[in-house]
Amino acid sequence: MKNIDYSEKIINSNFMALFGAIFFLFFALDYYIPILPFYVLDVGGSEASVGMLMGLFTFCSVVLRPFQGRNINHRGRKRLLVTGISLYAAAGMGLLFLPSLPLLFVFRAVQGFGWGAFLLAFNTLTLDLAPPGRRGEVVGLMGIAPPFSLATAPILGEYLRMTTAENYQVLFLGAAIAALIALFLGALVREPIRDRDADGQSALFSRKVLFPSLIIFCMTFTLGAILTFLPLLGEVRNIQAVGYFFTVFALTTVFSRPAAGRLSDHFGRHKIFLPALVIAAVALIMIATAVTERQLILSAFVLGIGFGSAHSSVMAMAADRLPVMERGIGMATFTSAFDLGIVTGSVTLGILLIWFDFTALFILCALIMLIPLLGNLIKEKMKAAA
C-alpha cells in the first residue's frame, strides 16, 4: 500500500472547467442517440445508412488521431481541445439547416474529426492535471462526466422527440447549445506549464501502452456488442427494460470509476483491473442468460461496477508508463484502441449473429473480456522465467 500526499487540491476551477467541457460535449453526442436514426429514415435513408453514418463518424474520429498525438506537444493540448469542440459545434449548427442526407454525412464526418481531437486532448489534459501519485483518482473523477451524460442526454432527446412531433430543427438546436457551452468551458481551461517539444515526435503510436490498449480494446469490443445488439435481444426475449439498462449501467460507473481509481493508486493497477474484468465477464454471462427485466437490470449494475473500475485503473496504468512528452502519442494509441474496439465488436459480432444466437454472442463477449487476464498471466510467467 502506497503513502500518498492528499494535501494538493485536485478539484479546482481548472478541473471543473475541463469536467464541464467533457460533460457537455458528450451530452451533445449522446443526445443524438434516439434522434439521428429516425432523422435518417425520415429523409429517405435506410437502416444501412444509419450504420454507415455511425461508421463514418468513428472512422473520421480515429484516422487523424495518431498524427494529432504526434504533434500535440508542440501545438498544445488546449489548442487541440478548443479546435475539436469548435469543429463539432460548427457542424452541429449546420445540422440545424440540413436539407439533404448527403450533407448529413458531410456534417457528421466533420463532427467525427472534431470528436477525435477532443478525445485526445481531454484525456491528455486529464493526465497533465493529475499529481503523479493520484492519477487513478483524477482519471476516475474526470471519468464521471461521460456516463453521467449517457444517463441523462438520451432520455431528454427521446422525450423531446416525442413531445415536439419530431421537429428536428428544435431537436438539433439542443445538441448545438450543449456543444457551444462545451466550447465556452473549454476556452476557460488553463493548460499546465511544461516544456514543449518544438520538433514533435516521429512515432505515430506508442509501444509503451500496447498492453493497456489491448485491455481497453477487449473491453470496448464487448461494449460495442451491448450498444448495438442489446435492444435486439430485448425485443427477441420481450424484455422491456433495455433503456433502463443503459441508465443503470451509466450511473453505476459514475460511482465505480472514482472509487476504483483511488484504490488503484493505493494498491496497484493490477489488483483492481484484473478482478474488475472478471466482474464484467460475469455481467456479460448474466446478459446472455437474462429472460426478465430484473435480471437485465441486475446485469447492468454488475457491468457498471466491473467496466467502470477496470477503465479507471487501466487508463491510469497507461499514464504510469508515459513520460510527459509522450502522453500525446500514448493517449492517441489508447483512445484509438477504445474506438476501434467498439467498431470491431459491432461488425464482427453482427456477422457471427448469422450463425449464432444472442446467448452464444454474449458468452463469447465474456470470454473476450477475460483475454487480458491470460495476457497478464503469460507476461508474469515470462518475467519469472527471465
Secondary structure by P-SEA (a helix, b strand, c coil): ccccccccccccaaaaaaaaaaaaaaaaaaaacccaaaaaaaacccaaaaaaaaaaaaaaaccaaaaaaaccccccaaaaaaaaaaaaaaaaaaaaacccaaaaaaaaaaaaaaaaaaaaaaaaaaaaacccccaaaaaaaaaaaaaaaaacaaaaaaaaaaaaccaaaaaaaaaaaaaaaaaaaaaaccccccccccccccccccccaaaaaaaaaaaaaaaaaaaccaaaaaaaaccccaaaaaaaaaaaaaaaaaaaaaaaacccccccaaaaaaaaaaaaaaaaacccaaaaaaaaaaaaaaaaaaaaaaaaaaaaaccccaaaaaaaaaaaaaaaaaaaaaaaaaaacccccaaaaaaaaaaaaaaaaaaaaaaaaaaaac
